[in-house]
Amino acid sequence: MRPMRLYINVDHVATLRQARKTDEPDPVAAALICQSSGADGITAHLREDRRHIQDHDVERLMAAVRVFNLELATNSEVVDLACNLRPYQATLVPERREEITTEGGLGLSRPNPRRRETIRRLESVGIRVSLFIDPDLRTLDAAKDLGVAAIELHTGRYAHSWREDDKALQELRDAAHHAADMGLFVHAGHGLTYANVAKVAAITEIEELNIGHSVMSRAIMVGMRAAVEEMRRAMGGGS
């Protein structure tokens, strides 16, 4: 069985920098430390409102890291940049200006020509496309119909309820199994922490986790290298 990949999201390094509109801390420098500490890839979300990651961050990350996953919505300017830079992976996510962070997965129940065209454009230049979706079987079927290579399961419900019951965990297990059965590569992320990651990491069909806020929070206390190494260890403790 292949070891699960860990992608670290460096958005909140940029959040801290943008609080003062200065040049530090640098998300690219943080990404390189994450990479040398065991991260398999780096993730960043270029939002339409540019609240944290900026265009020049994406350009520099592309040049600096081994594997880059760009999160984006269907904003034409951001899609143009992605097509020009050609990251290894682009993960399409929902995006609303008033949200603090991404609050749920993409809704795929209705036709969305703009999303379909975005997928086509990204894939036409060789970018692997993933869709960030809730662990719902009908949504997974719709993702398969869109022809993407991968999906990322939104783990927010699990992250909010894991102490009370295992219902959300079972939803993730069922969704991961269904997706893998259809030939989709399965990723997961959102709200995962050192305390709750192990059970998700134990789901056989999930091959990649995207984690940001918890690692960045821990890094303030112990440093970036130790924070990434600790998350690696936490991922290995599932049952």
PyMOL commands that set and color helices and strands:
alter all, ss='L'
color gray80, all
select helices_A, chain A and resi 11-20+27-36+55-64+76-85+113-124+137-145+156-161+167-181+197-201+213-222+224-235
alter helices_A, ss='H'
color red, helices_A
select strands_A, chain A and resi 5-9+41-45+68-72+89-92+128-133+150-154+185-189+206-211
alter strands_A, ss='S'
color yellow, strands_A
deselect
rebuild
show_as cartoon
